[in-house]
């Protein structure tokens, strides 16, 4: 039986279409689509950070906001569903100012040095995060602080989320100085995919951070090392140990890396693996977001169990 | 199923079904990404039932857990069947139109009242009834099983007993309804597809019965093919025992450690005249070999092999790494062997070999490499290049009239496991996998897993305290065939009288020294899942030695007896050894 026949047999109705206007141009998309998808259909590039194609939008970073005629506030393009006859502006002064502010606040407080899009976004929106002053010193107590336990800022330095990297296991490293609190790792670890619930957001306001239960090191937490959090992390806060070590040594070089799609050598589920190879060594393993078996997810063996084809000491 | 040799459903249907039964499967740990699809269904509101002697991490997600006694699967399935019939919940129209043998099946169930089912399986009658009614009443329902069903002397009958349930209720051949073995290795399904089983040519064409298929292969290859079925693995070991099999060529398997009753298996392998082993790593079996042929790892060092997954999806493998030293692709080695034996097969590429398969196996005919690559794999059967492949099998059973053969009910008799419990051996040991490890650990023990605890004897807290054993304390585990020592670990998911061990660390703890090589006469599968054991405190002397051994190891904080790479050497060294081997 054909897939389409099977779907028809299962009683799935044909999708309805919705027409709206983006920057004065008319566009027709499926009912239930987001404004972001409508923009994509028109070739309008929308900045995103917390959005992930495999996850339900958390709409927390606010860098994708657009102006919706008749709405009091700007709306997040990543999560707002289209409605008939909406009129959207994606490049109005209000949108540009808001995006600039979001980028400046994030970039002044978080280390976006290896976030692929960050530089381009800052250029596009003329963002100058350095205007808040030099970054403050790392705060080793950040994760233990309670609401209200803050010293008054002196206005000379930019408050940051800097905190020492957590290197507490052989497989991956957590550097929350790079964390923009996009919630993607929490969602991937939680109900949307892995259902392990090893991490969540702890603390409030500027102290909010990703944490295991009681801030335990990973080996004492519920973590099962699927690395599905690494796969969705947009800023490099979560990273393979192999990548971390190569970066420390200054030898991480994506221009010398090849990506090859193959199939996991372990169980019979048939997960697609993308092997990232530098100098004939696997340095990272991902899975394609659009593969319907994995949707970008793997287990510990698929993601980390490649040492047996390495010629290096482990 | 019904001659098709693969699971009937797709993962996508698992997400969209209404009721799932995982039978003898701890998919949460052994098929983690499959379990993501199960969880999608659970969050959508589908019911999940888990049938497993252990209350596993899969069972923790279930609406109902049926903790049956090891090896009573047929008794449970027959009880469920009788309850479905008695309650008037079977799909009479489907049975009448699409099946054979219902009356004989029904009369074979006479014994299996709910009370008798409860007595034999240990599952409360009410829970059996609940599952029976929920399964029969669901619009869509899928059953999946794994080795918990098949590693028994009644392997085939266990599966047939489960399939009976699908036939009773019409839960097969429709979107969202089916019966599926979850494959334990990335190409178990593909091995069957390609005819690496003694009774089938590629594409599940019977060696003995399908004369047309055999003729087609003979014409293509220009040779006469044996008209008899060959030996499966267990029969090969029996033939070794009789002295009829004297030379063995092993590819990518580690029978020195993976066979039940390992002492006996080892003795038979050592007694061979000539043993050739082709593998990507130096396994224990390689160490016994007269000749080791180092091969490239097909999943990342060779370009264009295929594997088939548990939803019948054929997927392409691609080369990402250069193999070390002189390691060669499997197909190159085989062709070279043939050439040296006087048969020049040329130097075919993997794509040429694949196209030859397509010309001889109708179910693969439409799967060109280009299509496999573009579509991310194709589910068989796929008979032409405009065929999108098959989301599910046996839609034919719902055609009017039914197309092809009707699906037969099977009469299955429950028999208790061979290795009986008695006063001397009162505890049932069952074996399985853990999340981070794989089979005999040859591949998986080479990466550092923070989850790895090494081999343990898992007991329920009640048994441990009755035996006076503390967690971490070394226990001696004794079966009728051998004994091993392992530290005790408490698992509240076990019940009194049930113990669990893995097979992942055979160099430290050879669990297969305990298992029985009694096999299912129909499939040859050994009864890995049901061993009778007794447990004692280990001798103090042995314990002292173990502690010393532990101290001699690097201070990695792991207790004695914990995981090291499969061969006890650091991982890099093992791979290095492979290099030397290759250059030698």
Interface residues (C-beta under 8 A of the other chain):
Chain A: X1 X2 X3 X6 X7 X9 X10 X169 X170 X171 X191 X193 X194 X195 X218 X219 X223 X224 X225 X226 X258 X260 X261 X262 X263 X264 X265 X266 X267 X268 X269 X270 X271 X272 X275 X277 X280 X281 X282 X288 X291 X292 X293 X294 X295 X297 X298 X299 X300 X301 X302 X304 X305 X306 X307 X308 X309 X310 X311 X312 X313 X314
Chain B: X11 X12 X16 X30 X31 X32 X33 X34 X36 X39 X43 X61 X174 X175 X176 X182 X183 X184 X185 X186 X187 X188 X189 X280 X281 X297 X299 X300 X301 X307 X308 X309 X310 X311 X313 X315 X316 X317 X318 X319 X320 X321 X322 X324 X376 X377 X388 X390 X391 X392 X395 X435 X436 X437 X438 X442 X443 X444 X446 X447 X448 X449 X450 X451 X570 X571 X572 X573 X575 X576 X579
